[in-house]
């Protein structure tokens, strides 16, 4: 079994006339939480979307579990137990929380068929999902929508989670709840690749880190080393942790 669950080698992505990724090399260790950091416009979201097949790599290779997925369609990649939580969360506002969850539970045709033990575990991670189970998802707060988006991604067992800026715009108490949930997910064996702007969030959760700039990975290593090296943070991110 390979140590890295996901590997990108020399990945280029063009979107229309724009060349966004310029040869991304990225390794995501199995069972760990990898942070993908970088300034706005560095190519982080494009990297996640390219892994998921939403945008097609124009050059290079993406391997998941040792299998080349570069040219696979998004549904095929999702069927390999890969889930993606986009920055805009993709919540169906007019549907209830329960209906949003049911849509993601491919093995269930109605709520009664959903895995009860797994739902209980999700409710323990995100109590708001249980509390607002029968409410329209559009009525939830930003933090509650983010919790629903992650809960929906894990309603069935996943091997890899791709999550784009889960802490954006959230209150500190909600961020702490999110950090606890991701720590539990990681402990359960899920591999996570997480895009973040909140460096304190990254510092508390990350095992490994990759920093992007101008469509390439300019630094990769342990999160702990980056968190303890103020000069390196400043040179890579222009900020201090």
C-alpha contacts under 8 A as a table, 3 or more apart, distances in Angstrom:
res1	aa1	res2	aa2	distance
2	X	5	X	6.66
2	X	30	X	7.98
2	X	65	X	7.22
2	X	66	X	7.18
3	X	29	X	5.84
3	X	30	X	5.82
4	X	7	X	6.68
4	X	27	X	6.19
4	X	28	X	5.41
4	X	29	X	4.07
4	X	30	X	5.12
4	X	65	X	7.66
5	X	27	X	7.89
5	X	28	X	5.98
5	X	29	X	5.71
5	X	30	X	4.74
5	X	64	X	5.75
5	X	65	X	4.98
5	X	66	X	7.41
5	X	191	X	7.70
6	X	27	X	5.96
6	X	28	X	5.08
6	X	29	X	7.12
6	X	30	X	7.75
6	X	62	X	7.39
6	X	63	X	5.71
6	X	64	X	4.61
6	X	65	X	6.39
6	X	66	X	7.84
7	X	25	X	7.50
7	X	26	X	5.71
7	X	27	X	4.63
7	X	28	X	6.35
7	X	62	X	5.79
7	X	63	X	5.18
7	X	64	X	6.63
8	X	11	X	6.30
8	X	24	X	6.53
8	X	25	X	5.10
8	X	26	X	4.93
8	X	27	X	6.46
8	X	60	X	7.60
8	X	61	X	5.88
8	X	62	X	4.58
8	X	63	X	6.50
9	X	23	X	7.28
9	X	24	X	6.29
9	X	25	X	4.67
9	X	26	X	6.82
9	X	60	X	5.63
9	X	61	X	5.25
9	X	62	X	6.46
10	X	22	X	7.61
10	X	23	X	3.94
10	X	24	X	4.96
10	X	25	X	5.43
10	X	59	X	7.07
10	X	60	X	4.60
10	X	61	X	6.72
11	X	21	X	6.73
11	X	22	X	6.80
11	X	23	X	4.48
11	X	24	X	4.72
11	X	25	X	6.83
11	X	57	X	6.23
11	X	58	X	7.46
11	X	59	X	5.54
11	X	60	X	4.19
11	X	61	X	6.05
11	X	62	X	7.49
12	X	19	X	7.60
12	X	20	X	7.31
12	X	21	X	4.65
12	X	22	X	4.90
12	X	23	X	4.95
12	X	24	X	6.70
12	X	57	X	5.59
12	X	58	X	5.48
12	X	59	X	4.99
12	X	60	X	6.30
13	X	19	X	6.15
13	X	20	X	5.65
13	X	21	X	4.86
13	X	22	X	7.14
13	X	46	X	7.81
13	X	50	X	7.32
13	X	55	X	7.45
13	X	56	X	6.62
13	X	57	X	4.72
13	X	58	X	5.24
13	X	59	X	7.11
14	X	17	X	6.84
14	X	18	X	5.49
14	X	19	X	4.37
14	X	20	X	5.71
14	X	21	X	7.10
14	X	56	X	7.97
14	X	57	X	7.36
14	X	58	X	6.45
15	X	18	X	5.16
15	X	19	X	6.45
15	X	20	X	6.97
15	X	55	X	7.66
19	X	22	X	7.10
20	X	43	X	6.36
20	X	46	X	7.37
20	X	214	X	7.73
20	X	215	X	5.66
21	X	24	X	6.44
21	X	43	X	6.28
21	X	46	X	7.44
21	X	47	X	7.43
21	X	214	X	7.60
21	X	215	X	4.15
21	X	216	X	6.35
22	X	214	X	7.76
22	X	215	X	5.15
22	X	216	X	5.72
23	X	59	X	7.93
23	X	60	X	7.22
23	X	215	X	7.36
23	X	216	X	5.99
24	X	215	X	6.97
24	X	216	X	4.91
24	X	217	X	5.88
25	X	216	X	7.44
25	X	217	X	6.42
26	X	210	X	7.36
26	X	217	X	7.17
28	X	32	X	7.63
28	X	34	X	6.24
28	X	191	X	7.93
28	X	193	X	7.10
29	X	32	X	5.71
29	X	33	X	7.84
29	X	34	X	7.52
29	X	191	X	7.46
30	X	191	X	5.63
31	X	186	X	6.53
31	X	189	X	5.06
31	X	190	X	5.45
31	X	191	X	4.38
31	X	192	X	7.55
32	X	186	X	6.46
32	X	189	X	7.87
32	X	190	X	7.43
32	X	191	X	5.22
32	X	192	X	6.42
32	X	207	X	6.19
32	X	208	X	7.64
33	X	186	X	6.74
33	X	191	X	6.03
33	X	192	X	4.69
33	X	193	X	6.02
33	X	194	X	7.31
33	X	205	X	7.10
33	X	206	X	5.35
33	X	207	X	5.40
33	X	208	X	6.66
34	X	192	X	6.15
34	X	193	X	4.90
34	X	194	X	6.24
34	X	206	X	5.68
34	X	207	X	5.90
34	X	208	X	4.78
34	X	209	X	5.34
34	X	210	X	7.42
35	X	193	X	6.02
35	X	194	X	5.02
35	X	195	X	5.98
35	X	196	X	7.00
35	X	202	X	6.43
35	X	206	X	5.67
35	X	207	X	7.65
35	X	208	X	6.31
35	X	209	X	4.59
35	X	210	X	6.22
35	X	223	X	7.73
36	X	44	X	6.72
36	X	193	X	6.98
36	X	194	X	5.89
36	X	195	X	4.70
36	X	196	X	6.57
36	X	209	X	5.96
36	X	210	X	5.02
36	X	211	X	5.85
36	X	212	X	7.24
37	X	44	X	7.29
37	X	195	X	6.09
37	X	196	X	5.88
37	X	197	X	6.62
37	X	209	X	7.29
37	X	210	X	6.23
37	X	211	X	4.68
37	X	212	X	6.19
38	X	42	X	5.88
38	X	44	X	7.22
38	X	197	X	7.38
38	X	211	X	5.32
38	X	212	X	4.93
38	X	213	X	6.09
38	X	236	X	7.69
38	X	237	X	6.16
39	X	42	X	5.58
39	X	197	X	7.76
39	X	212	X	7.63
39	X	213	X	6.93
39	X	237	X	6.46
40	X	43	X	7.92
41	X	44	X	7.51
41	X	214	X	7.39
42	X	212	X	5.68
42	X	213	X	4.57
42	X	214	X	4.85
42	X	215	X	5.50
42	X	216	X	7.79
43	X	46	X	5.17
43	X	47	X	6.11
43	X	212	X	6.86
43	X	213	X	7.20
43	X	214	X	6.74
43	X	215	X	4.92
43	X	216	X	7.58
44	X	47	X	5.13
44	X	48	X	6.62
44	X	195	X	6.62
44	X	212	X	6.88
44	X	215	X	7.94
45	X	48	X	5.17
45	X	49	X	6.20
45	X	164	X	6.77
45	X	195	X	7.45
46	X	49	X	5.06
46	X	50	X	5.94
46	X	55	X	7.66
47	X	50	X	5.12
47	X	51	X	6.22
48	X	51	X	5.17
48	X	52	X	6.27
48	X	162	X	6.60
48	X	164	X	7.78
49	X	52	X	5.04
49	X	53	X	6.21
49	X	54	X	5.17
49	X	55	X	5.76
50	X	53	X	5.04
50	X	54	X	5.88
50	X	55	X	4.75
50	X	56	X	5.71
50	X	57	X	6.15
51	X	54	X	7.77
51	X	62	X	6.88
51	X	70	X	7.56
52	X	55	X	7.60
52	X	74	X	5.74
52	X	77	X	6.49
52	X	78	X	7.63
52	X	84	X	7.34
53	X	56	X	5.69
53	X	70	X	7.44
53	X	71	X	7.41
53	X	72	X	6.57
53	X	73	X	5.68
53	X	74	X	4.79
53	X	77	X	7.36
54	X	73	X	7.76
54	X	74	X	6.09
56	X	70	X	7.52
56	X	71	X	7.10
57	X	60	X	6.88
57	X	61	X	7.76
57	X	70	X	6.77
57	X	71	X	7.80
61	X	68	X	7.00
61	X	69	X	7.82
61	X	70	X	5.58
62	X	68	X	5.85
62	X	69	X	5.73
62	X	70	X	4.93
63	X	66	X	5.55
63	X	67	X	5.12
63	X	68	X	4.39
63	X	69	X	5.67
63	X	70	X	7.12
64	X	67	X	5.20
64	X	68	X	6.46
64	X	69	X	6.53
68	X	71	X	7.91
69	X	72	X	5.22
69	X	77	X	7.17
72	X	76	X	6.26
72	X	77	X	6.58
73	X	76	X	5.44
73	X	77	X	6.53
74	X	77	X	5.13
74	X	78	X	6.13
75	X	78	X	4.99
75	X	79	X	6.09
76	X	79	X	5.09
76	X	80	X	6.73
77	X	80	X	5.34
77	X	81	X	7.52
77	X	82	X	6.37
78	X	81	X	5.64
78	X	82	X	4.78
78	X	83	X	6.02
79	X	82	X	6.87
81	X	157	X	7.01
81	X	158	X	4.63
81	X	159	X	5.39
81	X	160	X	6.63
82	X	158	X	5.87
82	X	159	X	6.08
82	X	160	X	4.83
82	X	161	X	5.96
82	X	162	X	7.65
83	X	153	X	5.58
83	X	154	X	7.62
83	X	158	X	6.79
83	X	160	X	6.43
83	X	161	X	5.01
83	X	162	X	6.16
84	X	153	X	6.86
84	X	161	X	5.97
84	X	162	X	4.66
84	X	163	X	5.88
85	X	89	X	5.92
85	X	90	X	7.69
85	X	149	X	6.37
85	X	150	X	6.51
85	X	153	X	6.78
85	X	161	X	7.74
85	X	162	X	6.20
85	X	163	X	4.74
85	X	164	X	6.15
86	X	89	X	5.02
86	X	90	X	6.72
86	X	163	X	6.33
86	X	164	X	5.24
86	X	165	X	7.97
87	X	163	X	7.65
87	X	164	X	4.89
87	X	165	X	5.78
87	X	166	X	7.02
89	X	145	X	7.32
89	X	146	X	6.43
89	X	149	X	5.59
90	X	149	X	7.30
91	X	100	X	7.21
91	X	137	X	7.03
91	X	138	X	7.70
91	X	145	X	7.14
91	X	148	X	7.91
91	X	149	X	6.63
92	X	95	X	5.62
92	X	100	X	6.52
92	X	137	X	6.67
92	X	138	X	7.21
93	X	96	X	7.60
93	X	136	X	6.37
93	X	137	X	4.84
93	X	138	X	3.81
93	X	139	X	7.50
94	X	136	X	5.78
94	X	137	X	6.56
94	X	138	X	6.16
95	X	98	X	7.94
95	X	99	X	5.76
95	X	100	X	6.29
95	X	136	X	5.38
95	X	137	X	6.05
95	X	138	X	7.76
96	X	99	X	5.08
96	X	100	X	6.25
96	X	133	X	6.85
96	X	134	X	5.48
96	X	135	X	5.04
96	X	136	X	4.02
96	X	137	X	5.18
97	X	100	X	5.12
97	X	101	X	6.29
97	X	129	X	6.86
97	X	132	X	6.63
97	X	133	X	5.00
97	X	134	X	6.07
97	X	135	X	6.10
97	X	136	X	6.22
97	X	137	X	5.19
97	X	148	X	7.32
98	X	101	X	5.13
98	X	102	X	6.11
98	X	111	X	7.43
98	X	133	X	5.22
98	X	134	X	6.11
99	X	102	X	4.94
99	X	103	X	6.18
100	X	103	X	5.36
100	X	104	X	6.82
100	X	137	X	7.75
100	X	152	X	7.10
101	X	104	X	5.36
101	X	105	X	6.41
101	X	148	X	7.99
101	X	151	X	7.60
101	X	152	X	5.14
101	X	155	X	6.88
102	X	105	X	4.99
102	X	106	X	7.58
102	X	108	X	6.95
102	X	109	X	7.48
102	X	110	X	6.79
102	X	111	X	6.39
102	X	114	X	7.47
103	X	106	X	6.82
104	X	152	X	5.95
104	X	153	X	7.05
104	X	155	X	6.80
104	X	156	X	7.84
105	X	108	X	5.60
105	X	114	X	6.97
105	X	152	X	7.91
105	X	155	X	5.97
105	X	156	X	6.11
106	X	109	X	7.53
106	X	156	X	7.97
107	X	113	X	7.90
107	X	114	X	7.63
108	X	111	X	7.08
108	X	112	X	7.95
108	X	113	X	4.96
108	X	114	X	5.41
109	X	113	X	6.53
110	X	113	X	5.58
110	X	114	X	7.09
111	X	114	X	5.40
114	X	119	X	7.56
115	X	118	X	5.35
115	X	119	X	6.19
116	X	119	X	5.05
116	X	120	X	6.22
117	X	120	X	5.14
117	X	121	X	6.38
118	X	121	X	5.06
118	X	122	X	6.23
118	X	155	X	7.05
118	X	156	X	7.84
119	X	122	X	4.95
119	X	123	X	6.06
119	X	155	X	7.06
120	X	123	X	5.03
120	X	124	X	6.24
121	X	124	X	5.08
121	X	125	X	6.48
122	X	125	X	5.05
122	X	126	X	6.01
122	X	127	X	7.92
122	X	151	X	6.33
122	X	154	X	7.98
122	X	155	X	7.56
123	X	126	X	4.94
123	X	127	X	4.84
123	X	128	X	7.51
123	X	129	X	6.25
123	X	130	X	5.62
124	X	127	X	5.77
125	X	177	X	7.88
125	X	180	X	7.79
125	X	181	X	5.39
126	X	129	X	5.75
126	X	130	X	7.54
126	X	147	X	6.23
126	X	148	X	7.86
126	X	151	X	7.39
126	X	177	X	7.91
126	X	181	X	7.64
127	X	130	X	5.44
127	X	131	X	6.25
128	X	131	X	4.82
128	X	132	X	5.98
128	X	144	X	6.35
128	X	147	X	7.69
129	X	132	X	5.54
129	X	133	X	5.76
129	X	144	X	7.44
129	X	147	X	7.24
129	X	148	X	6.11
129	X	151	X	7.76
130	X	133	X	4.96
132	X	135	X	5.12
135	X	139	X	7.31
136	X	139	X	5.69
136	X	140	X	7.54
137	X	140	X	5.55
137	X	145	X	7.09
140	X	143	X	7.91
140	X	144	X	5.62
140	X	145	X	5.84
141	X	144	X	5.13
141	X	145	X	6.13
142	X	145	X	5.15
142	X	146	X	6.28
142	X	169	X	7.69
142	X	170	X	7.04
143	X	146	X	5.09
143	X	147	X	6.31
143	X	170	X	5.71
143	X	171	X	7.61
143	X	174	X	6.38
144	X	147	X	5.00
144	X	148	X	6.18
145	X	148	X	4.97
145	X	149	X	6.10
146	X	149	X	5.01
146	X	150	X	6.39
146	X	166	X	6.65
147	X	150	X	5.29
147	X	151	X	5.99
147	X	178	X	7.55
148	X	151	X	4.88
148	X	152	X	5.89
149	X	152	X	5.23
149	X	153	X	6.39
150	X	153	X	5.03
150	X	154	X	6.49
151	X	154	X	5.30
151	X	155	X	6.05
152	X	155	X	5.21
153	X	156	X	7.39
153	X	158	X	7.96
153	X	161	X	7.67
154	X	157	X	5.96
154	X	158	X	6.26
158	X	161	X	6.88
158	X	190	X	6.58
159	X	189	X	7.77
159	X	190	X	5.29
159	X	191	X	6.05
160	X	190	X	6.04
160	X	191	X	4.83
160	X	192	X	5.72
160	X	193	X	7.63
161	X	190	X	7.30
161	X	191	X	6.35
161	X	192	X	4.79
161	X	193	X	6.23
161	X	194	X	7.95
162	X	192	X	6.13
162	X	193	X	5.02
162	X	194	X	5.98
163	X	166	X	6.65
163	X	192	X	7.59
163	X	193	X	6.41
163	X	194	X	4.83
163	X	195	X	6.23
164	X	194	X	6.04
164	X	195	X	4.80
164	X	196	X	6.83
165	X	168	X	5.64
165	X	194	X	7.12
165	X	195	X	5.21
165	X	196	X	4.65
165	X	197	X	6.77
166	X	178	X	7.99
166	X	195	X	7.93
166	X	196	X	7.21
167	X	170	X	5.48
167	X	175	X	5.88
167	X	178	X	7.72
167	X	196	X	7.42
167	X	198	X	7.08
167	X	201	X	7.84
168	X	197	X	7.70
168	X	198	X	7.73
170	X	174	X	6.21
170	X	175	X	6.26
171	X	174	X	5.38
171	X	175	X	6.28
172	X	175	X	4.94
172	X	176	X	6.23
173	X	176	X	5.18
173	X	177	X	6.43
174	X	177	X	5.01
174	X	178	X	6.19
175	X	178	X	4.94
175	X	179	X	6.14
175	X	201	X	7.78
176	X	179	X	5.05
176	X	180	X	6.28
177	X	180	X	5.18
177	X	181	X	6.28
178	X	181	X	5.04
178	X	182	X	6.21
179	X	182	X	5.21
179	X	183	X	6.13
179	X	201	X	7.22
179	X	204	X	7.76
179	X	205	X	6.84
180	X	183	X	5.11
180	X	184	X	6.31
181	X	184	X	5.16
181	X	185	X	6.20
182	X	185	X	4.90
182	X	186	X	6.06
182	X	205	X	7.74
183	X	186	X	5.15
183	X	187	X	6.16
183	X	205	X	6.88
184	X	187	X	4.94
184	X	188	X	6.24
185	X	188	X	5.10
185	X	189	X	6.84
185	X	190	X	5.87
186	X	189	X	5.33
186	X	190	X	5.08
186	X	191	X	6.48
186	X	192	X	7.22
187	X	190	X	7.31
196	X	199	X	7.20
196	X	201	X	7.71
196	X	202	X	6.75
198	X	201	X	5.35
198	X	202	X	6.45
199	X	202	X	4.88
199	X	203	X	6.00
199	X	241	X	6.28
200	X	203	X	4.96
200	X	204	X	6.24
200	X	241	X	6.69
201	X	204	X	5.37
201	X	205	X	6.39
202	X	205	X	5.40
202	X	206	X	5.41
202	X	223	X	7.79
203	X	206	X	5.90
203	X	223	X	6.53
203	X	224	X	7.12
203	X	227	X	6.04
206	X	209	X	6.76
206	X	223	X	5.58
206	X	224	X	7.86
207	X	222	X	6.08
207	X	223	X	5.43
207	X	224	X	7.25
208	X	220	X	7.53
208	X	221	X	5.70
208	X	222	X	4.25
208	X	223	X	4.77
208	X	224	X	7.84
209	X	219	X	7.98
209	X	220	X	5.64
209	X	221	X	5.58
209	X	222	X	5.76
209	X	223	X	5.14
210	X	217	X	6.39
210	X	218	X	7.58
210	X	219	X	5.63
210	X	220	X	4.32
210	X	221	X	6.70
211	X	217	X	5.59
211	X	218	X	5.80
211	X	219	X	5.13
211	X	220	X	6.41
211	X	236	X	7.21
212	X	215	X	6.49
212	X	216	X	5.45
212	X	217	X	4.31
212	X	218	X	5.58
212	X	219	X	7.22
213	X	216	X	5.66
213	X	217	X	6.44
213	X	218	X	6.37
217	X	220	X	7.22
218	X	236	X	7.93
219	X	236	X	7.84
221	X	225	X	7.45
221	X	226	X	7.71
222	X	225	X	5.43
222	X	226	X	6.67
223	X	226	X	5.22
223	X	227	X	6.02
224	X	227	X	5.05
224	X	228	X	6.23
225	X	228	X	5.28
225	X	229	X	6.28
226	X	229	X	5.21
226	X	230	X	7.57
226	X	232	X	6.68
226	X	233	X	6.37
227	X	230	X	7.17
227	X	233	X	7.41
227	X	241	X	6.76
229	X	232	X	5.41
229	X	233	X	6.36
230	X	233	X	5.12
230	X	234	X	6.18
230	X	240	X	6.01
230	X	241	X	7.03
231	X	234	X	5.13
231	X	235	X	6.21
232	X	235	X	5.13
232	X	236	X	6.06
233	X	236	X	5.23
233	X	237	X	5.54
233	X	238	X	6.76
233	X	239	X	6.29
233	X	240	X	6.13
233	X	241	X	7.32
234	X	237	X	5.36
234	X	238	X	4.27
234	X	239	X	4.79
234	X	240	X	5.85
235	X	238	X	5.73
